[in-house]
């Protein structure tokens, strides 16, 4: 888990040769450092901060955002950008051109949002996250309803300011925050098509699965022993504990930046595989962050492109790599050595466990066939909440009704219903669609990487070769192009659903 290029934080050779370019690079380096501090504070907030510090942390995060905002909207910023673009015209460098494009995008967005909206959103989110933790633990949606309303109001005002500046809808402005250029007009028809496909194939998949030998459920394992296995798995997949750490949190996530990448998971003594698969998922995120080009670490072009590609890397690790024979053989041996020989830890059984299709309640535990339906539900409901078509108090009922419609399951309580995710209390409206789009990209990228290896005369795909290919074609590309541009260069096509549909049919119906 390491970046590429020269020493982290130094400007790449040939970039920003003029005085305007150098001045801009210095300013955006400062923005990046503030953002890195913000990520560490966010990690602390979710992992170990005392509950009573929520208001203080909200003020701290708001202050950091205001500091970044002040740099982006400085009176001379537009002139500096114009001058730097003039300097770059004489000897255009593709990466520096991409950097200037990203700088302009960031400045345009920062200028659209008044500081009072930034502060209101940061404070609402800090309170919302802490309210969610208590509400989920107590299974009391009413304890979160008020804070969630405040978050939605703040997000709505913030998104409207962005939408006015960008000439787009409120929801498109939110989507753009997580994957620049993403549009509902493209995403929603794709989701509808996927939902139709899943409804067609799901009954046959379940019928075939019922006729096959069932997977053996693993025995209970104390969570402390699971944590040791999780660290071993992360290290096997390439996570560097010299520059990262693994902790527990109520909701798994990845934070930090190149040189200090932090992942979390949650463990269930009765379901050891859930925590391990969550670690595989978060390790994929971490490898992306760690694989970004070190020479561009503190510049906009050196950031991860967006959450579609980020989720593609996490889902690739969790779903594609965790089914490779070499990975399963290693995992089977490691778990049997730690937990004792048992049929549940055989490679064949682990593969059956990883390939089970079970319509269920929990998104992060969903199989890859039904997972897009979880995302469709959340996408529909968050749009309704933002538009005011769904009242916050009515969210639990709407959630339960839609879960029954889409997945045929009954929601027994809010903890396993609308309280299961942290995204809305943390203000992350517009994030959910990137999960399914990332799943499509993951299969598309894996198919291309495995095909490249076979075309070169190699054996079947192994995880190290696949991850090295991702490092060259995804991680190392950072934000040098947009999402479709990176996918086009890597796979020969922009983002689509064809590879995912092929994968589902080949995996479960042949």
Buried (B, 14 or more C-beta within 10 A) or exposed (E): BBBBBBEBBBBBEEBBBBEBBBBBBEBBBBBBBBBBBBBBBBBBBBBEBEEEBBEEBBBBBBBBBBBBBEBBBBEEBBEBBEBBBEBBEEEEBEBBBBBBBBBBBBBBBBBBBEBEBBBBBBBBBBBBBBBBBEBBEBBBBEBBBEBBBBBBEBBBBBBBBBBEBBEBBBBBBBBBBBBBBBBBEBBBEBBEEBBEBBEEBBEEBBEEBEEEEEBBEBEEBEBEBBBEBBBBBBBBBBBBEEBBBBEBBBBBBBBBBBBBBBBBBBBBBEBBBBBBBBBBBBBBBBBBBBBBBBBBBBBBBBBBBBBBBBBBBBBBBBBBBBBBEBBBEBBBEBBBEBBEEEEBBBBEBBBBBBBEBEBBBEBBBBBBBBBBBBBBBBBBBBBBBBEEEBEBEEBBEBBBEBBEEBBEBEBEEBBBBBBBBBBBBBBBBBBBBBBBBBBBBBBBBBBBBBEBBEEEEEEEBBBBBBBBBBBEBBBBBBBBBBBBBBBBEBBEEBBBBEBBBEBBBEBBEE
